[in-house]
Amino acid sequence: MSFEYSEKVKDHFRNPRNVGTIKDADATGRVGNPVCGDMMEIQLKVEDNVIKDIKFKTFGCASAIATSSMVTEIAKGKTLEEALEITRQDVADELDGLPPIKMHCSNLAADALHAAINDYMEKQEKGIAKLEENEYEVAVIGGGAAGLAAATISSYVGLKTVVFDGGQWGGMLNKFCPDKLIENYPGLTDKMTTRELTQSLLDDAREQEAKLVNEHVNDVEMEIDSDFKTLTTDSGIYKARMLVLASGSSPARSGIPGEEKFAVDDGGIFYLTADPSRLIDKRVLVYGRGYNALSTAGCLGGIAGSITLVTDEASFMVPEREMDRVKCIEGLKMLTSTTLLEIQGAAKVEKAVLEDQTGGERMEIIVDAVVLATGMVPNVGLMEKLGVEVDESGFVKTDKYQRTSLDGVYAIGNVASEIDLLVVAEAQGTIVAHDAYRRLRGG
């Protein structure tokens, strides 16, 4: 029995034709062989009953790739009825033969094509309308790590996707110390800055042809008797079948006396410093807990004239390696079990009143600015209007697929979880994209 591949098989394996996805495809066919593990997906763009464009993605051996490539070559330009007549033998013949043990691969390629054609015909019978210019299968509100991951993967699987962010792409990831190396992301730890990761996420989204809209979503409405959600921005109206809420979180107000007075008009109150350059050579007090407070102080090292890092807890509860990095900062003073009682000054911050919890002793220190890192609160404004259920902590309730209490609405990232980790946010975005694909494509 011969196992030799023909030159045509080798050519289509090394240089496959029509690889990829079709954005806003008219039909998709997916098949798999449980014996060999091969999987194939074919997408079609149909005009006047003719296959005008066809793309494939295949996981499998050389024969699987070659037969997928060849079947798309044969089918392109044919009517749907003509393409339905393509058989596994036709594919094998066009490749100048296949080893007998590999004939099931050509059969799989033809099956994927037939599945895509049947998908198209079923949609036509059901009267499923094609999407208009501002209609999408998936709309993502929020361009942070979670939102960009959801947009990238949903576009990758062939769903027409739009993502909105009216602020800075990357969200808190890019606002909070963008030149700091990422410290707890498997595979990227100490190798990439948050700015670089944001750019990589944006590049991936653009490569997959997700539409990026740098605008705030002002309103969202769930249409009665329609599977579309309507999103309104300053420039227009968009519609989507699936809505992904990735609006993130914002620094919490602490309620400390003096905060409200100095948090406006450049009075000297900052929250998780987005622009450390505004604190050059200043005497800064950083008040908060855990990683946020410690990392904020770390971002100001070499920038602020002096840093007093204060927490009301007995310790910052962070890994020792993180603590060691901050301890090395010149001009840093660290106070634990200490409460910030009041922020004082005339027009701007001038001093901070502290109290040592262990002995009750009060002290005043002269400062030019106070950075508050006392916590984050989820941005749930739009969700509350929609009627999405939230838990007692203000996070949106979701199931294991990140589905909310409203059909076709998902929530991911800091708006749905207090676990503030990049890798978790991106994983949630990926889960949503695959679940949306299953629901929209009926898989």
C-alpha positions in Angstrom: 0.0 0.0 0.0 1.5 3.4 -1.1 1.7 6.3 1.4 3.3 8.7 -1.1 1.7 12.1 -1.5 1.4 13.6 -5.0 3.2 16.8 -5.9 -0.2 18.6 -5.9 -0.9 17.4 -2.4 2.4 18.7 -1.2 1.9 22.0 -2.9 -1.5 22.6 -1.4 -0.2 21.6 2.0 2.8 23.9 1.8 0.9 26.7 0.1 -2.8 26.3 1.0 -5.3 28.5 -0.9 -8.2 30.4 0.7 -7.1 30.1 4.3 -8.8 32.3 6.9 -12.2 33.6 7.7 -14.8 35.7 6.0 -16.1 38.6 8.1 -19.9 38.6 8.0 -19.9 35.2 6.2 -23.2 34.1 4.7 -22.7 30.6 5.9 -20.4 28.3 7.9 -19.9 24.5 7.8 -18.0 22.6 10.4 -17.2 18.9 10.5 -14.8 16.6 12.4 -13.6 13.1 12.3 -13.4 11.5 15.8 -11.1 8.8 14.6 -8.2 10.9 13.3 -9.1 14.1 15.1 -9.2 16.2 12.0 -11.5 19.3 12.1 -12.5 21.6 9.2 -14.5 24.8 8.9 -15.6 26.4 5.6 -17.2 29.8 5.2 -19.0 31.1 2.2 -19.9 34.5 0.7 -22.8 34.0 -1.8 -24.1 36.3 -4.4 -26.9 35.5 -6.8 -26.6 31.8 -5.9 -22.9 31.7 -6.8 -20.0 31.2 -4.3 -18.1 34.4 -4.7 -15.7 33.8 -1.8 -14.8 30.8 0.3 -12.3 30.4 3.2 -11.3 27.5 5.3 -9.6 26.7 8.7 -8.4 23.1 9.3 -6.9 21.3 12.2 -5.3 18.1 10.9 -2.7 16.3 8.8 -1.2 17.3 5.4 -4.1 15.5 3.6 -6.7 17.4 5.6 -5.1 20.7 4.8 -4.5 19.9 1.1 -8.1 18.6 0.6 -9.5 21.7 2.3 -7.5 23.9 0.1 -8.4 22.0 -3.1 -12.2 21.8 -2.3 -12.3 25.6 -1.9 -10.5 26.0 -5.3 -13.0 23.7 -7.0 -16.1 25.3 -5.4 -15.2 29.0 -5.9 -17.2 30.5 -8.7 -19.7 27.6 -8.9 -23.4 27.8 -8.2 -24.6 26.2 -4.9 -26.1 23.3 -6.8 -22.9 22.6 -8.7 -20.9 22.8 -5.5 -23.2 20.3 -3.8 -22.2 17.8 -6.4 -18.5 17.9 -5.5 -17.5 14.5 -4.0 -14.6 13.1 -2.1 -13.4 11.4 -5.3 -13.5 14.7 -7.2 -11.2 16.2 -4.6 -8.8 13.3 -4.6 -8.7 13.2 -8.4 -7.9 17.0 -8.5 -5.0 16.3 -6.2 -3.7 13.4 -8.4 -4.8 10.9 -5.9 -4.4 10.3 -2.1 -3.1 7.3 -0.2 -6.1 5.0 0.5 -5.6 5.4 4.2 -6.1 9.1 3.7 -9.2 9.1 1.6 -11.4 9.9 4.6 -9.7 13.4 4.7 -11.0 14.3 1.2 -14.5 13.1 2.3 -14.2 15.4 5.3 -13.4 18.4 3.1 -16.4 17.7 0.8 -18.6 17.3 3.9 -17.5 20.7 5.3 -18.4 22.3 2.0 -21.8 20.6 1.9 -22.4 21.6 5.5 -21.7 25.3 4.6 -24.0 25.2 1.6 -26.8 23.6 3.7 -26.3 26.2 6.4 -26.8 28.9 3.8 -29.9 27.3 2.3 -31.4 26.8 5.8 -30.9 30.5 6.6 -32.6 31.4 3.3 -35.6 29.2 4.2 -35.8 30.8 7.6 -35.6 34.3 6.1 -32.5 35.3 8.2 -31.6 38.8 7.0 -28.1 39.8 6.2 -26.5 42.3 8.5 -26.5 46.0 7.4 -23.5 48.3 7.7 -24.1 49.2 11.4 -25.4 45.8 12.4 -23.2 43.4 14.2 -23.3 39.9 15.7 -21.2 41.0 18.7 -20.8 44.5 20.3 -18.3 44.9 23.1 -18.5 48.0 25.4 -15.0 48.6 26.9 -11.6 48.4 25.3 -9.6 47.0 28.1 -7.8 43.7 28.2 -11.1 41.7 28.6 -13.0 43.7 25.9 -10.2 43.5 23.4 -9.8 39.8 24.0 -13.5 39.2 23.4 -13.5 41.3 20.3 -10.4 39.6 18.9 -11.6 36.0 19.4 -15.2 36.7 18.3 -13.8 38.2 15.1 -11.4 35.3 14.7 -14.3 32.8 14.7 -16.0 34.8 12.0 -18.5 36.9 14.0 -19.0 40.5 12.8 -17.7 42.4 15.8 -17.5 46.0 17.0 -15.8 47.3 20.2 -16.3 50.7 21.8 -14.1 52.7 24.2 -14.5 56.4 24.7 -11.3 56.8 26.8 -7.9 55.2 26.3 -7.6 51.8 24.7 -6.4 49.3 27.2 -8.4 50.8 30.1 -6.7 50.7 33.5 -4.1 48.4 32.0 -2.7 51.3 29.9 -3.6 54.2 32.2 -1.9 52.8 35.4 1.8 53.0 35.0 2.0 52.0 31.3 5.8 51.4 31.2 5.7 49.0 34.1 6.7 45.4 33.4 3.8 42.9 33.8 4.5 40.9 36.9 1.9 38.1 37.1 1.0 37.0 33.6 2.2 33.5 32.7 4.4 33.7 29.6 4.8 37.5 29.8 6.0 38.0 33.4 8.8 40.6 33.4 9.0 40.5 29.6 6.5 43.0 28.5 5.1 46.4 29.7 1.4 47.1 30.0 1.7 49.6 27.2 3.2 46.9 24.9 0.5 44.4 25.9 -2.2 47.0 25.1 -0.6 47.6 21.7 -0.4 43.9 21.0 -4.1 43.4 21.9 -5.0 46.3 19.6 -2.9 44.8 16.8 -4.6 41.4 17.2 -8.1 43.0 17.1 -7.3 45.0 14.0 -5.7 41.9 12.3 -8.9 40.0 12.9 -10.9 43.0 11.4 -12.9 43.8 14.5 -14.2 47.4 14.2 -12.7 49.7 16.8 -14.8 52.7 17.7 -13.2 55.3 20.0 -16.5 56.6 21.4 -18.5 56.3 24.6 -21.7 54.3 24.4 -24.3 56.7 25.8 -27.3 54.4 25.8 -28.3 50.8 25.3 -31.8 49.6 24.6 -33.2 46.0 24.3 -35.7 46.0 21.5 -39.0 44.3 22.0 -39.7 41.5 19.5 -36.1 41.7 18.2 -32.9 39.9 18.9 -31.0 43.2 18.4 -29.6 45.5 21.1 -29.4 49.1 20.1 -26.3 51.1 21.1 -26.2 54.9 20.8 -23.0 56.9 20.5 -22.4 60.6 19.7 -21.9 59.7 16.1 -24.7 57.2 15.5 -26.6 54.1 16.2 -25.3 50.5 16.2 -27.1 47.2 16.6 -25.9 43.9 17.8 -27.3 40.5 18.5 -24.9 39.8 21.4 -23.7 42.5 23.9 -20.5 42.1 26.0 -20.2 44.5 28.9 -16.5 45.1 29.6 -16.7 48.6 31.1 -14.2 47.8 33.9 -13.9 49.6 37.2 -12.9 53.0 38.6 -11.0 54.0 41.7 -13.2 54.2 44.7 -13.7 57.4 46.7 -12.4 57.0 50.3 -14.6 59.6 52.0 -11.6 61.0 53.9 -12.2 64.6 55.1 -10.6 66.9 52.5 -10.8 64.5 49.6 -13.8 66.2 47.9 -12.2 69.6 48.3 -8.9 68.7 46.7 -10.0 66.2 44.1 -11.0 69.0 41.7 -9.1 71.9 40.0 -5.7 70.2 40.3 -5.9 70.4 44.1 -3.5 67.6 44.7 -5.7 64.5 45.1 -5.1 61.7 42.6 -6.5 58.2 42.1 -4.1 55.4 41.0 -1.9 57.9 39.3 -2.6 57.8 35.6 0.1 60.5 34.8 3.1 60.2 37.2 4.7 63.2 35.4 2.4 65.4 37.3 4.1 64.4 40.5 7.7 65.1 39.5 9.8 66.1 42.6 6.7 66.4 44.8 6.3 65.1 48.3 3.7 62.4 47.8 1.6 60.3 50.2 0.2 57.1 48.8 -2.7 55.6 50.9 -4.3 52.3 50.3 -4.1 48.6 50.5 -2.5 45.6 48.8 -1.0 45.5 45.3 -2.7 48.7 44.1 -1.1 50.8 46.8 2.3 49.1 46.5 2.4 49.3 42.7 1.3 52.9 42.7 4.3 53.7 44.9 6.5 51.7 42.6 5.5 53.7 39.6 6.5 56.9 41.4 10.0 55.7 42.2 12.5 58.1 40.7 9.8 60.6 39.9 8.4 61.9 43.1 10.8 63.8 45.4 9.7 61.6 48.4 7.0 58.9 48.9 5.2 58.0 52.1 3.4 54.8 51.6 0.6 54.3 54.2 -1.9 51.4 54.9 -4.3 50.9 57.7 -3.6 47.2 57.7 -0.8 45.4 59.5 0.9 44.6 56.1 0.3 45.0 52.4 -0.3 41.3 51.8 1.7 41.1 48.6 4.5 38.7 47.5 7.8 39.3 49.0 9.4 40.0 45.6 7.0 42.9 45.1 7.8 44.3 48.5 11.5 44.1 47.9 11.2 46.1 44.7 9.4 48.9 46.4 11.7 48.9 49.5 14.6 49.8 47.2 13.0 53.1 46.2 15.1 56.1 47.3 13.2 58.5 49.6 10.4 56.0 50.4 9.0 55.7 53.9 6.5 53.0 54.7 3.9 53.1 57.5 1.6 50.1 58.3 -1.3 50.0 60.8 -1.8 53.8 60.1 -5.0 55.6 59.2 -5.2 58.7 57.1 -7.6 60.9 59.1 -7.7 64.1 57.1 -6.2 66.0 54.2 -5.6 69.7 54.8 -4.6 72.8 53.0 -5.8 76.1 51.6 -6.3 75.9 47.8 -4.1 72.8 47.4 -3.0 69.9 49.5 -0.5 70.9 52.1 -0.5 68.3 54.9 -1.9 64.9 55.9 -3.1 63.9 59.4 -2.3 60.3 60.3 -3.0 58.1 63.3 -0.9 55.2 64.5 -3.5 52.4 65.3 -1.2 50.6 67.7 -0.6 53.5 70.0 -3.2 56.1 69.0 -0.6 58.7 68.3 -1.4 61.3 65.8 1.1 62.9 63.4 1.0 65.5 60.6 3.3 65.3 57.6 3.8 68.0 54.9 2.8 66.7 51.5 2.2 68.2 48.0 -0.1 65.4 46.8 -2.1 62.4 48.0 -2.6 59.4 45.8 -5.6 57.3 46.9 -5.5 53.6 46.1 -8.2 52.5 48.5 -10.1 50.2 46.1 -12.1 49.9 42.8 -15.8 50.0 42.1 -17.3 48.3 39.0 -18.7 50.7 36.3 -22.3 49.4 36.1 -24.2 52.5 35.0 -25.4 51.2 31.7 -26.1 47.8 33.2 -28.3 49.1 35.9 -30.4 50.8 33.3 -30.8 47.6 31.4 -31.8 45.8 34.5 -28.9 43.4 34.8 -28.7 41.7 38.2 -25.7 42.6 40.4 -24.5 41.0 43.6 -24.2 42.6 47.1 -20.7 43.9 46.2 -21.9 45.6 43.0 -20.5 43.2 40.5 -22.7 41.9 37.7 -23.9 38.3 38.3 -22.8 35.8 35.6 -22.8 32.1 35.0 -19.8 30.0 33.9 -20.2 31.3 30.4 -20.2 34.9 31.7 -23.9 35.2 30.7 -25.9 37.8 32.7 -29.6 37.7 33.8 -30.5 39.2 30.4 -30.5 37.0 27.3 -27.7 37.8 24.9 -25.9 40.0 27.4 -22.5 39.0 28.8 -20.3 40.7 31.5 -16.5 40.2 31.8 -13.5 41.7 33.5 -13.6 43.9 36.6 -17.3 44.7 36.1 -18.1 41.1 36.8 -15.3 39.8 39.1 -13.3 41.1 42.0 -10.4 38.9 40.7 -8.2 41.7 39.3 -5.9 39.7 37.1 -5.2 40.3 33.4 -5.1 36.6 32.5 -8.5 36.1 34.1 -10.0 39.1 32.2 -8.7 37.8 28.9 -9.9 34.3 29.6 -13.4 35.6 30.3 -13.4 37.4 27.0 -12.4 34.3 25.2 -15.1 32.2 26.9 -17.7 34.8 25.8 -16.5 34.8 22.2 -16.8 31.0 21.9 -20.2 30.9 23.6 -21.5 33.6 21.4 -20.3 31.6 18.4 -22.1 28.5 19.5 -25.3 30.4 20.1 -25.3 32.4 16.9 -24.1 29.6 14.7 -26.2 26.9 16.3 -23.2 24.7 17.0 
